[in-house]
């Protein structure tokens, strides 16, 4: 079974480091990785609300 996976990270996330998100992305072939910047941490939906919504809508419309 192949299920599309969206991995979101902030360039300044200290809880799940962007490098860890990149490792997950490399291990999941069908995944899409989006890195939010500049100076976006773990709370992407608050820190970059409009960009977050745009990425979610795009991903959901493609799946």
Secondary structure, DSSP 8 states (H G I E B T S, - for coil): ----EEEEEETT-SSS-HHHHHHHHHH-TTEEEEEE-SS--S-HHHHTHHHHHHHHHHHHHH-
